[in-house]
Amino acid sequence: YERKSTPKKTGLDTFSVIKYPLTTESSMKLIEDSNTLVFIVDIKANKRQIKAAVRELYNIECEKVNTLITPRGLKKSYVRLSKDYDALDVANRVGVI
């Protein structure tokens, strides 16, 4: 018989890594100036998982990912897009703007 009453929960999948895009004034400035998108992500997600999730969900390549944990306990992710992609176009497609 099963030793545990419930099966073990699997790890983070692509859709649970990224929660939502951030649409503050400072994130809009980053989109325009430095080709960077800002997302709120799961607190347990690492940079490799975030990069893979962005690649799979939005079909874009990212150059690098920076993360920080806010004082409110949310994890914020700055995704710098490669030169081939324009952050304004991607933001329009995602629904940020």
Number of C-alpha atoms within 10 A of each C-alpha: 4 6 6 7 7 7 8 7 6 6 10 13 11 15 11 13 22 23 12 14 18 17 15 10 9 10 18 20 13 17 22 13 11 12 20 26 26 25 21 19 21 18 14 10 18 15 15 10 16 24 20 16 19 19 14 13 12 12 11 19 18 21 12 14 18 13 18 13 13 9 7 6 9 13 19 20 26 20 24 22 21 15 11 9 14 16 24 19 12 19 19 10 11 13 10 17 11
